[in-house]
Amino acid sequence: MVEKSQSGFWPSVYEPMRNFGQRVADWLSPASDASASDNAYHITLELPGVTESDIDVSVHDGVVTVKGEKTQEREEKGDTWFFSERQYGAFSRTFRLPADADGNRLEAHLKDGVLSLSVPKRTEATGEAKKVAIKRG
Protein backbone atom coordinates (compact mmCIF):
# COMPACT_ATOMS: atom_id res chain seq x y z
CA MET A 1 0.00 0.00 0.00
CA VAL A 2 1.28 3.45 -0.88
CA GLU A 3 0.68 6.24 1.59
CA LYS A 4 1.05 9.96 1.18
CA SER A 5 3.81 11.42 3.28
CA GLN A 6 3.04 14.56 5.25
CA SER A 7 5.32 17.24 6.54
CA GLY A 8 4.94 17.84 10.24
CA PHE A 9 3.26 15.81 12.92
CA TRP A 10 -0.37 16.89 12.44
CA PRO A 11 -2.23 16.30 9.15
CA SER A 12 -3.43 19.34 7.28
CA VAL A 13 -6.81 20.60 8.41
CA TYR A 14 -7.69 21.30 4.78
CA GLU A 15 -6.83 17.81 3.45
CA PRO A 16 -10.43 16.50 3.45
CA MET A 17 -11.54 19.51 1.37
CA ARG A 18 -8.81 19.13 -1.29
CA ASN A 19 -10.39 18.54 -4.72
CA PHE A 20 -13.88 18.79 -3.21
CA GLY A 21 -15.22 20.77 -6.19
CA GLN A 22 -14.05 18.10 -8.65
CA ARG A 23 -15.68 15.36 -6.57
CA VAL A 24 -19.01 17.22 -6.55
CA ALA A 25 -18.81 17.79 -10.33
CA ASP A 26 -18.08 14.10 -10.91
CA TRP A 27 -21.02 13.11 -8.70
CA LEU A 28 -23.42 15.36 -10.62
CA SER A 29 -22.15 14.34 -14.08
CA PRO A 30 -24.06 11.69 -16.01
CA ALA A 31 -22.59 8.19 -15.93
CA SER A 32 -20.86 7.21 -19.17
CA ASP A 33 -19.08 4.39 -20.96
CA ALA A 34 -16.49 4.61 -23.74
CA SER A 35 -15.40 1.82 -26.06
CA ALA A 36 -13.89 1.20 -29.48
CA SER A 37 -14.67 -1.16 -32.32
CA ASP A 38 -12.65 -1.80 -35.46
CA ASN A 39 -14.10 1.21 -37.28
CA ALA A 40 -15.47 3.62 -34.64
CA TYR A 41 -15.34 4.94 -31.08
CA HIS A 42 -18.51 4.76 -29.00
CA ILE A 43 -19.60 6.84 -26.00
CA THR A 44 -22.85 6.27 -24.11
CA LEU A 45 -24.28 8.52 -21.40
CA GLU A 46 -27.20 7.89 -19.06
CA LEU A 47 -29.59 10.85 -19.30
CA PRO A 48 -32.93 9.69 -17.87
CA GLY A 49 -35.66 12.29 -18.10
CA VAL A 50 -33.70 14.58 -20.44
CA THR A 51 -35.24 15.38 -23.83
CA GLU A 52 -33.39 15.86 -27.13
CA SER A 53 -34.12 19.59 -27.05
CA ASP A 54 -32.34 19.89 -23.67
CA ILE A 55 -29.08 18.30 -24.93
CA ASP A 56 -26.28 20.01 -26.88
CA VAL A 57 -23.53 17.90 -28.44
CA SER A 58 -20.54 19.67 -30.02
CA VAL A 59 -17.06 18.82 -31.33
CA HIS A 60 -14.19 21.33 -31.23
CA ASP A 61 -10.44 20.68 -31.56
CA GLY A 62 -10.81 16.94 -30.97
CA VAL A 63 -13.00 17.30 -27.88
CA VAL A 64 -16.63 16.15 -27.71
CA THR A 65 -18.75 18.14 -25.26
CA VAL A 66 -22.20 17.06 -24.09
CA LYS A 67 -24.16 19.74 -22.22
CA GLY A 68 -27.71 19.80 -21.05
CA GLU A 69 -30.17 20.37 -18.31
CA LYS A 70 -32.66 18.19 -16.53
CA THR A 71 -35.54 20.37 -15.42
CA GLN A 72 -37.71 19.73 -12.41
CA GLU A 73 -41.47 19.84 -12.85
CA ARG A 74 -43.08 18.97 -9.56
CA GLU A 75 -46.41 20.00 -8.07
CA GLU A 76 -46.47 19.90 -4.31
CA LYS A 77 -50.17 20.39 -3.54
CA GLY A 78 -50.88 18.51 -0.34
CA ASP A 79 -47.90 16.16 -0.70
CA THR A 80 -45.54 15.54 2.17
CA TRP A 81 -42.06 14.74 0.92
CA PHE A 82 -39.88 12.49 3.05
CA PHE A 83 -36.90 12.47 0.68
CA SER A 84 -35.99 13.10 -2.95
CA GLU A 85 -32.97 11.39 -4.54
CA ARG A 86 -33.57 12.61 -8.07
CA GLN A 87 -31.08 15.13 -9.45
CA TYR A 88 -31.98 18.21 -11.49
CA GLY A 89 -29.90 20.93 -13.04
CA ALA A 90 -27.28 21.57 -15.68
CA PHE A 91 -24.58 19.06 -16.58
CA SER A 92 -21.56 18.95 -18.87
CA ARG A 93 -19.18 16.13 -19.87
CA THR A 94 -16.18 16.35 -22.18
CA PHE A 95 -14.30 13.57 -23.95
CA ARG A 96 -10.97 13.96 -25.77
CA LEU A 97 -11.00 12.02 -29.03
CA PRO A 98 -8.03 9.92 -30.18
CA ALA A 99 -6.00 11.26 -33.10
CA ASP A 100 -7.56 8.82 -35.59
CA ALA A 101 -11.18 9.80 -34.76
CA ASP A 102 -13.13 11.74 -37.39
CA GLY A 103 -15.08 14.20 -35.21
CA ASN A 104 -16.73 15.77 -38.28
CA ARG A 105 -18.73 12.57 -38.79
CA LEU A 106 -19.94 12.15 -35.18
CA GLU A 107 -23.48 10.75 -34.88
CA ALA A 108 -25.73 11.00 -31.81
CA HIS A 109 -28.87 9.00 -30.96
CA LEU A 110 -31.12 9.28 -27.88
CA LYS A 111 -33.27 6.29 -26.93
CA ASP A 112 -34.85 5.40 -23.60
CA GLY A 113 -32.75 7.93 -21.66
CA VAL A 114 -29.43 6.77 -23.12
CA LEU A 115 -27.44 9.04 -25.44
CA SER A 116 -25.21 7.07 -27.83
CA LEU A 117 -22.40 8.81 -29.68
CA SER A 118 -20.48 7.15 -32.51
CA VAL A 119 -17.29 8.65 -33.94
CA PRO A 120 -15.89 6.87 -37.01
CA LYS A 121 -12.17 6.20 -37.26
CA ARG A 122 -10.28 7.77 -40.16
CA THR A 123 -9.55 5.32 -42.95
CA GLU A 124 -6.52 6.99 -44.49
CA ALA A 125 -3.16 5.52 -43.60
CA THR A 126 -1.49 7.37 -40.76
CA GLY A 127 1.76 6.77 -39.02
CA GLU A 128 3.62 5.74 -42.16
CA ALA A 129 7.31 6.53 -42.26
CA LYS A 130 8.23 9.40 -44.52
CA LYS A 131 11.71 9.88 -45.98
CA VAL A 132 13.09 13.34 -45.17
CA ALA A 133 15.70 14.81 -47.49
CA ILE A 134 18.74 16.35 -45.82
CA LYS A 135 19.84 19.66 -47.32
CA ARG A 136 23.41 20.84 -47.43
CA GLY A 137 24.58 23.99 -45.75
N, C-alpha and C positions, 0 to 999 in steps of 0.2 A: 504494500500500500504506500502511496506517495502522499506525503503531507506537506502543507505549505509552512515554510519557516516564517517566524515572526521576529521582528526586532523588539527587544524589551521583554519584560516579564508578563505584563498584562496584554491581552488581545485588544485590538482596536475596537473602540465603542461603535465605530461606523461600519465595521465589517459586515454585519447582517444586511445593511442597506445598500452595499455595493452592487451595482448592476440591477437594482430593483426595478427601474423603469423598463429595461429590456425584458425582464421576467414578466411584468404586467403586459407588455405588448405581445409577447409570445403567447400568453394565456388567452388574450382576446383575439388573436389571429385565427382564421379558419384552419382546421387540420388539412394537411395536404400529403400527397404521395407524388414521387417523381420516379420515372422509369425510362428505359430506352429499349427500342426494338431495332431490328436491322436497318430500317429506313426512316425512323422518326423518334423523337423524344416525346414523352407523355407526362402531363401534370394533371392531377385531379385534386379538386378542393371541395370540401364539404360546405355547402352554403344553404342549409335548410331554411325555408321561409323567405329567401331572397329572390326577387323576380329579375328577369333579364334586364328590365329597364333600370334597375338599381345597381347594375354591375358595369364597370368600365375595365376593359382589357386593352392594354397598349404595349407596344414594343418600341424601345429606343436604345440605341447603342448596345445591342445584345442583351438587354435586360427586359424581361416580361414583368409588367406590373398589373396586378388585379386589385382594383379598388371597388368599394361598394358601401352600402349601408343597409342594415336590417332595421326597419322601422317598427315601432311598437304601437299597436292599435288595440287598446284594452279599455273596456267599459267597466267601471267599478261600482255600478249601482247596487247597493245592498250586499255586495260580496265582502267577505272577510278573508283577507289573504294571510296565510300562515307562512308561506315562503314562495319565492320565485327564483328558479335556477336558470331561466332563459336569458340569453344575452341579446342586447340591442345596441345599435350604434354603428359608427363607421369602422371599417377595417381596410387594411392594405397589406398585400404580400408581394414581394419581389423575388424573381428567380433569374439568376445569371445563366444565359444560354452558353453551351459549349461552342467552340470556334466553328465547328462544322454544321451548326444548326442554321436553317434558313428562316429567320424571323419574319421575313416578308410574306411567307406562306402559312403563317400560324392560323389554325382553325380552332374555334371555340364552340362547344355545345353544352347546353344546360338541360339536364333531365333529372327529375325526382330529387332536386336539391343538391345535385352533384355537377360541378362545372368541370368539363373535360377539355383540356387544351392539347393539341397535337402540333408539333413543330417538325416538319420534314428535315431530314439531313440533306446536305448538299451532295450532289452526285458527281460533280467534277473532281478530278484527282487533285488532292492536296498533299503536301508533304513530300513531293518528289524532289530529288536532288537536282540542283541547277548548276551547271558549270559556269564559273565566274572567270572572266578574262582578266589577267593581270596586266596593267599598263606600265610602261617604262617611264621613269622619271618622276 
